[in-house]
Amino acid sequence: MLEYVIEGLLMQNDMSGYDIKQNIDSVKYFNASYGSIYPTLKKMEAEGLIISKEIVEGGKYKKIYSINDKGKKRFSEWLQKPVDIVRSDNEHLVKMSFYSYVPKEKLKDLISELIINVSAMIRRLEVLKMRLEKNMDDFQTWTVVFGIDYYRFLKEWYQRLLKELN
């Protein structure tokens, strides 16, 4: 997902690796180290998704990265794919921060699909809880309850957002 986060940040501004790290650090739902950012930038440049130029600033060389059309296209395609909420690792929040690049009607469809998927997850967890409740200790039960509450919160939150978009 780091590549998509970098592409999203570069959609906003050209940045150095340091600038990218600072932007990532400013959000609390995603984390990346310099040790993962710089190799990812190098890979993305080799794949033709971004370009770089060296500048001198304050007497020091600085590499500035920009997203090109190929990178923008790939980012847009990723952004408009439905989120797999089960495996998302906060992907829904990462995408949310860049949803201004998605057409409003497509965004409504994506959020509606997310609500459906979250609802299905709630039902699966409720069934699991009922099936296993007799064999679970209190902490296992509370873990499942946490999952149910978490997905209910997501569902309600995205329903409010969808209402605001309408």
PyMOL commands that set and color helices and strands:
alter all, ss='L'
color gray80, all
select helices_A, chain A and resi 2-12+17-25+34-46+69-79+85-87+91-96+99-101+104-135+138-165
alter helices_A, ss='H'
color red, helices_A
select strands_A, chain A and resi 50-57+60-67
alter strands_A, ss='S'
color yellow, strands_A
deselect
rebuild
show_as cartoon
